[in-house]
Every structure is written in structure tokens, then in C-alpha cells.
Amino acid sequence: MKNQGFLAIWCEIGPEDLTDYHNWQTQEHIADRVYSPGFLGMRLFERVDHPCAHFFLYATENADVMQAPPYRAILDNPSPWTKRLMPRFGPFDRAIGEKIIKIGRGFGSHVLAGRIRAPQPPGAPQTLKKALSALINLPATVGVRLLALDRAITGVFSQEKTMRGGIEGDFDYLLVVEALSESGAEWAEVHAEQVLKTALPGFESAEFGVFRMIYGEAPYEGEQPG
């Protein structure tokens, strides 16, 4: 059985386009993906120190969903709204892969998201879990996930890629720490690099951001857009 997949996106937009951008995401763009076969749900976050910077995290049945015909058709047939907004994006990153470990069950109002460079394999699951468990500190943090990038799927060409800049998926792992508050996510940020040096052989660097959730969708919560 394949591991659950993920699609992660980091995107900035200018303040003059922020309202239009939020409307596009919540009225069209996210639903196009969430109601596509194999998608389980998503959450949208804004960076606590930069409200025009966003982090999107989608969950899928497996990583292959993101190279299947239904999703590829979405990427290769952008809507007029998408065509108007995507060229206005600021710094952008996108990554696809699979979850390799999860500790805890629920979600928090805030997350620490870290793009990690560590080119070696992660090591034994039990060793990895023990190391990452150091980032659970109830009630500050309630969950930890480590996700591995799939560069082949991330790099698949699409029409959407031609409308935006950025280098997509220039890292190896994504760390997501779920927290019940901004201070909880900040606590995780202080400790994360040292934990990752223990957890991941060949750890080189990490780029972190603290985000708060502002929106979410799941297919079981509503009707498919038509």
C-alpha cells in the first residue's frame, strides 16, 4: 500500500491583489483540486509575519494522484481567472511527494513548515520517530509530519508552470509541526533544526516559516462544484 501523498505550495501576492487572490482560491482554484479524484482535503495558511505570503497543504491518497489524467487536465487547462492572477505571483515554490511519518492525530491552528535539504535516506522509522517526537510538547504542539519530496512528479511540465516563476521543489523533505498557537509554532521553530540534525543523516539546511490557518476544504464537507 502506498503512503499518503501531499501537494505543498508557497506563494506570495501583492497587497493590491490580495482580495482577488483570496476570492479566486476560495471560490474556484482550491475546489478544482480538492474535488478531483484522489484528493482528501487541504488547508490554506498565511504567514504570521507577512499576510501576503501563503502556504497550501493538500493531502491525497498517494503521490501518483498528482500525475494522473484528472489532475493533469486541471493543470493544462487554466481558467481565465487563473490566467489573470498567476503571472502576478511573487516568490513561488511547489512540491509533491509522500508522507513518511506522522506523530499525533489532529491539526492545530498554526503550523511550522520547514523546507529541508538532507539528500540521504531518512534512516529507520523507529529512530526517525523517536527523534521527531522531541517536537511534541503538549499543549504547545500536537503533531509532527515528515514528508519526502518526489522530484520526478514535481517536475512534470504543465501549462500552469508557464505562467509563474520560481524554482519548484529545490529541497528534500517537508517538516510540518502542528501547534495550538503562534507561540507553540515558534517554540517548534527554535528546536526544529537541532532535532532534524539528529533525525536526518546528511542534514544540510532548513528554511522555516510560521503560519496560521485561514481556510480549509475537504470533499466530504460539501457538494462538488459544477
C-alpha positions, 0 to 999 in steps of 0.5 A: 500500500502506498503512503499518503501523498501531499501537494505543498505550495508557497506563494506570495501576492501583492497587497493590491491583489490580495482580495482577488487572490483570496476570492479566486482560491476560495471560490474556484482554484482550491475546489478544482483540486480538492474535488478531483479524484484522489484528493482528501482535503487541504488547508490554506495558511498565511504567514504570521509575519507577512499576510501576503505570503501563503502556504497550501497543504493538500493531502491525497491518497498517494503521490501518483494522484498528482500525475494522473489524467484528472489532475493533469487536465486541471493543470493544462487547462487554466481558467481565465481567472487563473490566467489573470492572477498567476503571472502576478505571483511573487516568490513561488515554490511547489512540491509533491511527494509522500508522507513518511511519518506522522506523530499525533492525530489532529491539526492545530491552528498554526503550523511550522513548515520547514523546507529541508535539504538532507539528500540521504535516506531518512534512516529507520522509522523507529529512530526517525520517530523517536527523534521527531517526537522531541517536537511534541510538547503538549499543549504547545504542539500536537503533531509532527509530519515528515514528508519526502519530496518526489522530484520526478512528479514535481517536475512534470511540465504543465501549462500552469508552470508557464505562467509563474516563476520560481524554482519548484521543489529545490529541497528534500523533505517537508517538516510540518509541526502542528501547534495550538498557537503562534507561540507553540509554532515558534517554540517548534521553530527554535528546536526544529533544526537541532532535532532534524540534525539528529533525525536526518543523516546528511542534514544540510539546511532548513528554511522555516516559516510560521503560519496560521490557518485561514481556510480549509476544504475537504470533499466530504464537507460539501457538494462538488462544484459544477 
